[in-house]
Amino acid sequence: MSSLKKHIFICEHRRPDGAAKKSCGHQNGAELKKALKQKLAARGLHKTFRANSAGCLDACEHGPAMVIYPRGIWYGAVELSDLDAIIETTLLDDRVIERLQIRKKE
C-alpha cells in the first residue's frame, strides 16, 4: 500500500512544431517536473508526495499545467519560481494558490 499523501501530475505533452494550440511540453513542462522532483527529494518529501509526467491534461490554454490529487487542484501558467510556494502552500498546508488555480468552466 502506498504512503503517498498527494500525487502531482505535470503535463509534458508536446504537439508538433507549428501546431495551432500551445503545448505544455513546449512551455517547460519537463523542466517543471524535474525541478519539483529535485526539490521534493532535497527536503525528504519524495516518499510522501510524488511528481509524475502526464500526457495532455487538456488545459493547453493554461499551460504549463498540473493537477494535484487527491483533491484535484488544477494549476496553470506554472513557472519554476512557483514550485516552492506549491510545496509549502498546497502540498504541506493543503491550501490552494488562487493566482495559479485553473477554474472549472461552468
Stockholm file with secondary structure:
# STOCKHOLM 1.0

chainA/1-106         MSSLKKHIFICEHRRPDGAAKKSCGHQNGAELKKALKQKLAARGLHKTFRANSAGCLDACEHGPAMVIYPRGIWYGAVELSDLDAIIETTLLDDRVIERLQIRKKE
#=GR chainA/1-106 SS CCCCSEEEEEECCCCCTTCSSCCGGGGTHHHHHHHHHHHHHHTTCTTTEEEEEESCCSCGGGCSCEEEETTTEEECSCCGGGHHHIIIIIIITCCCCTTTBCCCCC
#=GC SS_cons         CCCCSEEEEEECCCCCTTCSSCCGGGGTHHHHHHHHHHHHHHTTCTTTEEEEEESCCSCGGGCSCEEEETTTEEECSCCGGGHHHIIIIIIITCCCCTTTBCCCCC
//
